[in-house]
C-alpha cells in the first residue's frame, strides 16, 4: 500500500503541543456557536402546552422554548407569529 503523504499533510496536522485534539475540538465548538443553528434539538422532555397555553404565553417564554429546541432562528416576527410557529411545531394536528 502506498500513501501520498503530501495529501495527508493537508488533512492531518499534528504538532507536539496539540496531540490530543482538544484545541481543535474547542475551536470547532466555538465556530459552531458563532454560526446560525438550523438543527432541531430534542430535549428530554417534550413541551406539554395546549393551544390556550401558547395563546397566553409571554414572549420571553416563547423565545426560550424555541431556543431550547433550536428553532429560534426559524421565526423572526411579532409575538403572535412566534406563538403560531410554536403551535405548529409542538401541537398535534388534532390540538390546533
Helices and strands as residue ranges (DSSP letters): H 5-11, G 16-18, H 22-34, H 51-56, H 59-68, H 79-90, G 93-95
